[in-house]
Amino acid sequence: MKELIEYIAKHLVDHPENVAVNEVGGDHASLLELKVGIGDTGQVIGKRGRTADALRTILTAVAAKQKKRMMLEIID
């Protein structure tokens, strides 16, 4: 799931080399921290947070298939 979010984020931003995803958590619940370069945060969040919501929806669907709970946090 970490790779999926990283792949999508790299295709959304202008500087894909600055994208980093860190997974924090345990067996049943985890937190993915998405870090992007300066100026790319807005592209990952999108207008009114729609892109970020879509990323979270995809992550939730994939995690549900694996019977896990995943959360996504975008870090400045």
Backbone as a printed PyTorch tensor [residue, N CA C, xyz], in Angstrom:
tensor([[[  0.8160,  -1.1870,   0.0000],
         [  0.0000,   0.0000,   0.0000],
         [  0.8620,   1.2540,   0.0000]],

        [[  1.9960,   1.1500,   0.6830],
         [  2.9450,   2.2580,   0.7180],
         [  3.4070,   2.5820,  -0.7010]],

        [[  3.6920,   1.5480,  -1.4740],
         [  4.1620,   1.7370,  -2.8430],
         [  3.0920,   2.3460,  -3.7350]],

        [[  1.8360,   1.9660,  -3.4910],
         [  0.7240,   2.5040,  -4.2780],
         [  0.5820,   4.0070,  -4.0710]],

        [[  0.5820,   4.4400,  -2.8200],
         [  0.4610,   5.8730,  -2.5220],
         [  1.6620,   6.6320,  -3.0710]],

        [[  2.8390,   6.0510,  -2.9460],
         [  4.0480,   6.7030,  -3.4680],
         [  3.9740,   6.8390,  -4.9880]],

        [[  3.5100,   5.8090,  -5.6670],
         [  3.3810,   5.8260,  -7.1240],
         [  2.4140,   6.9190,  -7.5770]],

        [[  1.2570,   6.9750,  -6.9330],
         [  0.2490,   7.9730,  -7.3060],
         [  0.7620,   9.3810,  -7.0260]],

        [[  1.3690,   9.5850,  -5.8640],
         [  1.8620,  10.9120,  -5.4890],
         [  2.9530,  11.3870,  -6.4310]],

        [[  3.8380,  10.4870,  -6.8490],
         [  4.9170,  10.8750,  -7.7620],
         [  4.3810,  11.3470,  -9.1050]],

        [[  3.2340,  10.8330,  -9.5150],
         [  2.6480,  11.2440, -10.7890],
         [  1.7870,  12.4950, -10.6620]],

        [[  1.5450,  12.9470,  -9.4400],
         [  0.7620,  14.1630,  -9.2390],
         [  1.6190,  15.4140,  -9.1050]],

        [[  2.8470,  15.2790,  -8.6340],
         [  3.6760,  16.4290,  -8.2800],
         [  4.6540,  16.7990,  -9.4000]],

        [[  5.2300,  18.0050,  -9.2750],
         [  6.2190,  18.4710, -10.2400],
         [  7.6160,  17.9230,  -9.9570]],

        [[  7.8990,  17.6200,  -8.6820],
         [  9.2150,  17.1260,  -8.2780],
         [  9.0680,  15.7570,  -7.6100]],

        [[  8.9620,  14.6930,  -8.4190],
         [  8.7190,  13.3600,  -7.8410],
         [  9.8760,  12.8260,  -6.9970]],

        [[ 11.0510,  13.3790,  -7.1680],
         [ 12.1930,  12.9040,  -6.3780],
         [ 12.0800,  13.2840,  -4.9090]],

        [[ 11.1970,  14.2260,  -4.5800],
         [ 11.0190,  14.6670,  -3.1970],
         [  9.8800,  13.9390,  -2.4720]],

        [[  9.2440,  12.9910,  -3.1250],
         [  8.1340,  12.2580,  -2.5120],
         [  8.6910,  11.1490,  -1.6280]],

        [[  8.1810,  11.0810,  -0.3960],
         [  8.5750,  10.0200,   0.5350],
         [  7.3520,   9.5820,   1.3240]],

        [[  7.2280,   8.2800,   1.4980],
         [  6.1180,   7.7210,   2.2700],
         [  6.7100,   6.8840,   3.3880]],

        [[  6.2610,   7.1610,   4.6090],
         [  6.7350,   6.4460,   5.7890],
         [  5.5440,   5.7500,   6.4370]],

        [[  5.6910,   4.4580,   6.7380],
         [  4.6100,   3.7070,   7.3600],
         [  4.8850,   3.5380,   8.8460]],

        [[  3.9200,   3.9420,   9.6520],
         [  4.0200,   3.8370,  11.1030],
         [  2.8130,   3.0460,  11.5890]],

        [[  3.0380,   2.0190,  12.3700],
         [  1.8880,   1.3020,  12.8940],
         [  2.1580,  -0.1490,  13.1490]],

        [[  1.0650,  -0.8620,  13.3820],
         [  1.1550,  -2.2550,  13.7620],
         [  0.5140,  -3.1850,  12.7570]],

        [[ -0.0360,  -4.2960,  13.3000],
         [ -0.5770,  -5.3440,  12.4480],
         [ -1.9300,  -4.9980,  11.8440]],

        [[ -2.8220,  -4.4070,  12.6350],
         [ -4.1880,  -4.1750,  12.1650],
         [ -4.4570,  -2.7340,  11.7530]],

        [[ -3.6780,  -1.7980,  12.2290],
         [ -3.8790,  -0.3920,  11.8760],
         [ -2.5270,   0.2690,  11.6460]],

        [[ -2.4530,   1.0680,  10.5940],
         [ -1.2070,   1.7470,  10.2620],
         [ -1.4960,   3.1660,   9.7890]],

        [[ -0.4770,   3.9940,   9.8790],
         [ -0.5430,   5.3750,   9.4160],
         [  0.5190,   5.5600,   8.3480]],

        [[  0.1200,   6.0760,   7.2090],
         [  1.0700,   6.4110,   6.1550],
         [  1.2800,   7.9110,   6.1710]],

        [[  2.5310,   8.3270,   6.2850],
         [  2.8860,   9.7440,   6.2640],
         [  3.4630,  10.0640,   4.8950]],

        [[  2.8100,  10.9540,   4.1780],
         [  3.2320,  11.3490,   2.8380],
         [  3.9070,  12.7040,   2.9130]],

        [[  5.1710,  12.7420,   2.5010],
         [  5.9210,  13.9970,   2.4630],
         [  6.2390,  14.3180,   1.0140]],

        [[  5.9910,  15.5690,   0.6300],
         [  6.2940,  16.0290,  -0.7210],
         [  7.1370,  17.2880,  -0.6310]],

        [[  7.6970,  17.6930,  -1.7480],
         [  8.5560,  18.8690,  -1.7770],
         [  7.7770,  20.1600,  -1.5910]],

        [[  8.5380,  21.2190,  -1.3790],
         [  7.9480,  22.5500,  -1.2100],
         [  7.2180,  22.9390,  -2.4950]],

        [[  5.9970,  23.3840,  -2.3590],
         [  5.2070,  23.7920,  -3.5090],
         [  4.3630,  22.6810,  -4.1030]],

        [[  4.6200,  21.4330,  -3.7410],
         [  3.8550,  20.3100,  -4.2780],
         [  2.7150,  19.8820,  -3.3620]],

        [[  2.6540,  20.4280,  -2.1740],
         [  1.6290,  20.0360,  -1.2180],
         [  0.2310,  20.3200,  -1.7650]],

        [[  0.0570,  21.4440,  -2.4060],
         [ -1.2400,  21.8100,  -2.9570],
         [ -1.7070,  20.8640,  -4.0440]],

        [[ -0.7740,  20.3240,  -4.8010],
         [ -1.1460,  19.3930,  -5.8650],
         [ -1.6060,  18.0580,  -5.3020]],

        [[ -1.0520,  17.6650,  -4.1800],
         [ -1.4460,  16.4050,  -3.5590],
         [ -2.7640,  16.5630,  -2.8120]],

        [[ -2.9990,  17.7360,  -2.2430],
         [ -4.2450,  17.9760,  -1.5200],
         [ -5.3890,  18.2460,  -2.4970]],

        [[ -5.1440,  19.0400,  -3.5230],
         [ -6.1620,  19.3330,  -4.5210],
         [ -7.1320,  20.4080,  -4.0610]],

        [[ -8.0120,  20.7940,  -4.9630],
         [ -9.0110,  21.8090,  -4.6300],
         [ -9.9910,  21.2400,  -3.6200]],

        [[-10.1500,  21.9740,  -2.5280],
         [-11.0380,  21.5950,  -1.4220],
         [-10.7180,  20.2050,  -0.8670]],

        [[ -9.4900,  19.7300,  -1.0770],
         [ -9.0660,  18.4520,  -0.5140],
         [ -9.5720,  17.2380,  -1.2630]],

        [[-10.0300,  17.4370,  -2.4770],
         [-10.6230,  16.3260,  -3.2290],
         [ -9.5950,  15.2710,  -3.6130]],

        [[ -8.4000,  15.6780,  -3.9870],
         [ -7.3660,  14.7130,  -4.3480],
         [ -6.9340,  13.9160,  -3.1260]],

        [[ -6.7660,  14.5880,  -2.0050],
         [ -6.3930,  13.9030,  -0.7670],
         [ -7.4880,  12.9310,  -0.3440]],

        [[ -8.7340,  13.3140,  -0.4880],
         [ -9.8460,  12.4200,  -0.1610],
         [ -9.8600,  11.1970,  -1.0750]],

        [[ -9.5520,  11.4050,  -2.3480],
         [ -9.4990,  10.2830,  -3.2880],
         [ -8.3680,   9.3150,  -2.9190]],

        [[ -7.2130,   9.8530,  -2.5350],
         [ -6.1050,   9.0030,  -2.0950],
         [ -6.5090,   8.1950,  -0.8690]],

        [[ -7.1900,   8.8250,   0.0550],
         [ -7.6240,   8.1310,   1.2800],
         [ -8.6600,   7.0570,   0.9560]],

        [[ -9.5360,   7.3170,  -0.0030],
         [-10.5420,   6.3410,  -0.4060],
         [ -9.8900,   5.1150,  -1.0270]],

        [[ -8.9220,   5.3380,  -1.9000],
         [ -8.1910,   4.2260,  -2.5200],
         [ -7.4700,   3.4140,  -1.4540]],

        [[ -6.8170,   4.1030,  -0.5380],
         [ -6.0760,   3.4410,   0.5330],
         [ -7.0100,   2.6170,   1.4190]],

        [[ -8.1630,   3.1590,   1.7460],
         [ -9.1300,   2.4510,   2.5770],
         [ -9.6480,   1.1960,   1.8760]],

        [[ -9.9010,   1.2840,   0.5800],
         [-10.4060,   0.1370,  -0.1700],
         [ -9.3720,  -0.9810,  -0.2440]],

        [[ -8.1370,  -0.6310,  -0.5040],
         [ -7.0710,  -1.6290,  -0.5810],
         [ -6.8290,  -2.2530,   0.7870]],

        [[ -6.8510,  -1.4490,   1.8210],
         [ -6.6350,  -1.9540,   3.1820],
         [ -7.7750,  -2.8650,   3.6160]],

        [[ -8.9920,  -2.5610,   3.2230],
         [-10.1410,  -3.3840,   3.5980],
         [-10.0370,  -4.7840,   3.0060]],

        [[ -9.4880,  -4.8870,   1.8090],
         [ -9.3050,  -6.2080,   1.1950],
         [ -8.3310,  -7.0530,   2.0000]],

        [[ -7.3820,  -6.3860,   2.6620],
         [ -6.3780,  -7.0910,   3.4620],
         [ -6.7700,  -7.1400,   4.9400]],

        [[ -7.9980,  -6.7230,   5.2420],
         [ -8.5240,  -6.6920,   6.6090],
         [ -7.6370,  -5.8810,   7.5520]],

        [[ -7.2330,  -4.7110,   7.0670],
         [ -6.4320,  -3.7780,   7.8520],
         [ -7.1100,  -2.4240,   7.8390]],

        [[ -6.6050,  -1.5210,   8.6490],
         [ -7.0800,  -0.1400,   8.6720],
         [ -5.8780,   0.7590,   8.4080]],

        [[ -5.9830,   1.5940,   7.3950],
         [ -4.8980,   2.4860,   7.0240],
         [ -5.4040,   3.9170,   7.0200]],

        [[ -4.5510,   4.8300,   7.4730],
         [ -4.8650,   6.2600,   7.4540],
         [ -3.7310,   6.9610,   6.7170]],

        [[ -4.0620,   8.0540,   6.0600],
         [ -3.0750,   8.8190,   5.3070],
         [ -2.9840,  10.2210,   5.8950]],

        [[ -1.7590,  10.6390,   6.1580],
         [ -1.5010,  11.9870,   6.6540],
         [ -0.5070,  12.6490,   5.7130]],

        [[ -0.8400,  13.8480,   5.2580],
         [  0.0500,  14.6040,   4.3750],
         [  0.8180,  15.5910,   5.2230]],

        [[  2.1280,  15.4840,   5.1810],
         [  3.0010,  16.2910,   6.0250],
         [  3.6350,  17.3960,   5.1700]],

        [[  3.6200,  18.6220,   5.7010],
         [  4.2260,  19.7700,   4.9900],
         [  5.7270,  19.6350,   4.9510]]])
